[in-house]
């Protein structure tokens, strides 16, 4: 048992989905998994393990922001031996993405200092695992889902009043979110496989938004892609 996850040894699968919203974790478990066990409710950050198409899969809420996902990813990798982790989250889209499009994150830039703190000042650029990314792309194509592959940016500020959006747009970033960079960095540190698949829940230019209910229990496409991307 770790500090923030109350699972006993063996209760967490070596393949795991990581939604930020714990209620989305609950919805994923109830919608896609069978023979489900509920292994964590510490701080109401729900975690479940079940079976998907004969494969043992877990799903764990991580909260919002790099420090929060950093806690859960660290404990999952370090304490529970998780080998493959796929974030399934929401994001703010930048053209050419559209509302509800899926973005598969090949790279994750950041304005956070968290990686520099962890690497004694180095500008480490953490990538996705290519095997997981390749499988996710193949599944998205087979399902006919609108998707994009490229860079996302993980920011520290949800309400960012600086000119960072303009700068990210100039650099071709597809979506803004808050967690992928830290997940990829920890996966690199622990030599594990990680991928982030996010759905555009809001357009950064203000042209489109989804409801809180849809963000909690919608976005089936990214979950189906993720479940079929595990190697």
C-alpha positions in Angstrom: 0.0 0.0 0.0 1.3 3.4 -0.9 0.5 6.9 0.5 -2.3 7.8 -1.8 -3.4 4.4 -3.2 -4.9 1.8 -0.8 -4.6 -1.2 -3.1 -3.0 -4.4 -1.8 -0.2 -6.0 -3.8 -1.6 -7.6 -6.9 -4.8 -5.6 -7.0 -3.6 -3.3 -9.7 -3.0 -4.6 -13.3 0.2 -3.9 -15.1 -1.8 -2.0 -17.7 -3.7 1.1 -16.6 -5.9 3.9 -17.9 -5.4 7.3 -16.2 -8.3 9.7 -16.4 -8.0 12.9 -14.5 -11.6 12.8 -13.2 -12.3 10.0 -10.7 -15.9 9.9 -11.8 -14.7 9.2 -15.3 -12.6 6.4 -13.9 -15.8 5.0 -12.3 -17.7 5.4 -15.6 -15.0 3.6 -17.6 -14.9 0.7 -15.2 -18.7 0.4 -15.2 -19.0 0.8 -19.0 -16.1 -1.1 -20.4 -14.8 -3.6 -17.8 -16.2 -6.8 -16.4 -15.5 -8.5 -13.1 -14.6 -5.1 -11.6 -13.1 -4.6 -8.1 -12.8 -1.2 -6.5 -9.4 -1.0 -5.0 -9.0 2.7 -4.1 -11.1 5.5 -2.7 -8.5 7.5 -0.8 -9.3 11.2 -1.2 -12.2 9.9 -3.5 -9.6 9.3 -6.2 -11.2 6.1 -7.4 -9.3 3.1 -8.7 -10.7 -0.1 -10.3 -9.5 -3.3 -11.8 -11.4 -5.4 -14.2 -11.2 -7.3 -17.5 -11.5 -6.0 -21.1 -11.6 -8.6 -23.9 -9.8 -11.1 -21.7 -7.1 -8.6 -20.6 -6.7 -7.5 -17.0 -6.9 -3.7 -17.0 -7.0 -1.1 -14.2 -8.3 2.5 -14.3 -7.2 5.1 -11.8 -8.2 8.8 -11.4 -5.3 11.2 -11.1 -6.7 14.6 -10.4 -5.7 17.8 -12.2 -2.2 19.1 -12.9 1.3 17.8 -13.0 1.8 17.5 -9.3 -1.3 15.4 -8.9 -0.7 13.0 -11.8 2.9 12.9 -10.6 1.9 11.5 -7.3 -0.3 8.7 -8.8 2.0 7.8 -11.7 5.0 7.6 -9.3 3.2 5.3 -6.9 1.8 3.2 -9.7 5.2 2.7 -11.3 7.3 2.5 -8.2 5.0 0.7 -5.7 2.7 -1.4 -7.9 4.9 -2.2 -10.9 2.6 -0.8 -13.5 4.2 -1.3 -16.9 1.9 0.5 -19.4 -0.1 3.7 -18.6 -2.4 5.6 -20.9 -3.9 8.9 -19.9 -7.4 9.5 -21.2 -8.3 13.1 -20.5 -9.7 16.3 -21.8 -8.0 19.3 -23.4 -8.4 22.7 -24.9 -8.1 22.5 -28.7 -6.2 24.7 -31.1 -7.0 24.7 -34.8 -6.9 22.5 -36.9 -8.5 20.4 -34.1 -12.2 20.6 -33.6 -14.5 20.1 -30.6 -14.6 16.4 -29.6 -11.6 15.5 -31.8 -9.1 13.0 -30.4 -5.5 14.1 -30.0 -2.8 11.4 -29.6 0.2 13.1 -27.9 3.5 12.3 -29.6 5.3 14.9 -27.5 4.4 17.0 -24.4 5.9 20.4 -24.0 5.4 22.4 -20.7 5.7 25.7 -19.1 6.3 24.0 -15.7 9.6 23.9 -13.9 8.8 20.4 -12.6 11.1 18.6 -15.1 14.0 21.0 -14.4 13.5 20.3 -10.7 13.8 16.6 -11.4 16.8 16.8 -13.7 18.9 19.4 -12.1 18.1 22.1 -14.7 17.9 20.1 -17.9 15.2 20.7 -20.5 14.2 17.1 -20.9 11.7 16.5 -23.7 9.7 13.4 -22.8 8.1 11.4 -25.7 5.3 9.0 -25.9 6.0 5.3 -26.2 6.1 4.6 -30.0 4.6 1.1 -29.7 1.5 2.4 -27.8 1.2 5.4 -30.1 1.4 3.2 -33.3 -1.3 0.9 -32.0 -3.5 3.8 -31.0 -3.3 5.4 -34.4 -4.1 2.0 -36.1 -7.2 1.6 -33.8 -8.4 5.2 -34.5 -8.1 4.6 -38.2 -10.0 1.4 -38.1 -12.8 3.0 -36.1 -13.0 6.0 -38.5 -12.5 8.4 -35.6 -11.3 12.0 -36.3 -7.9 12.2 -34.7 -4.7 14.1 -34.7 -1.1 13.1 -33.8 1.4 15.7 -32.6 2.4 17.9 -29.7 0.4 18.9 -26.7 1.4 21.4 -24.0 1.0 20.7 -20.3 0.5 24.0 -18.5 0.5 24.8 -14.8 -2.2 27.5 -15.1 -5.7 26.6 -16.0 -6.7 30.3 -16.2 -3.6 31.5 -18.1 -3.7 35.2 -18.8 -0.3 35.4 -20.4 0.5 35.1 -24.2 1.4 31.4 -23.9 -1.6 30.4 -26.1 -0.3 32.6 -28.9 3.2 31.1 -28.6 2.0 27.5 -28.5 -0.1 28.2 -31.5 2.8 29.5 -33.5 4.7 26.3 -32.6 2.0 24.0 -33.9 0.8 22.7 -30.6 -2.6 20.9 -31.1 -4.0 21.0 -27.6 -3.4 22.3 -24.1 -3.8 20.2 -21.0 -2.0 19.9 -17.6 -0.7 16.3 -17.1 0.9 14.6 -20.1 4.4 16.0 -19.7 4.8 14.7 -16.2 3.4 11.3 -17.1 5.9 10.9 -19.9 8.8 12.1 -17.7 8.0 9.5 -15.0 7.6 6.8 -17.5 11.0 7.6 -18.9 12.5 7.6 -15.4 11.0 4.2 -14.5 11.5 2.8 -18.1 7.8 2.2 -18.6 5.5 2.7 -21.5 3.2 5.7 -21.5 0.8 7.4 -23.9 -1.7 10.3 -23.6 -4.9 10.4 -25.6 -7.1 13.4 -25.0 -10.4 14.7 -26.3 -10.9 18.3 -27.2 -13.6 19.4 -24.6 -13.2 23.1 -25.3 -11.8 25.2 -28.1 -9.2 27.7 -26.9 -10.6 30.4 -29.1 -13.9 30.2 -27.2 -15.8 28.8 -30.2 -17.0 25.6 -28.6 -17.5 23.9 -25.2 -18.8 20.6 -23.8 -20.8 20.1 -20.7 -19.5 18.8 -17.4 -21.7 15.8 -17.8 -20.2 15.0 -21.2 -16.7 15.4 -19.8 -17.5 13.0 -17.0 -19.3 10.2 -18.9 -18.7 10.9 -22.6 -15.8 10.6 -25.0 -16.0 6.9 -25.7 -13.7 7.2 -28.7 -10.6 7.9 -26.8 -11.3 5.2 -24.2 -11.9 2.6 -26.9 -8.7 3.6 -28.7 -6.7 3.4 -25.4 -8.1 0.0 -24.4 -7.0 -1.4 -27.7 -3.6 0.3 -27.7 -2.0 -1.7 -24.9 0.6 -4.1 -26.2 
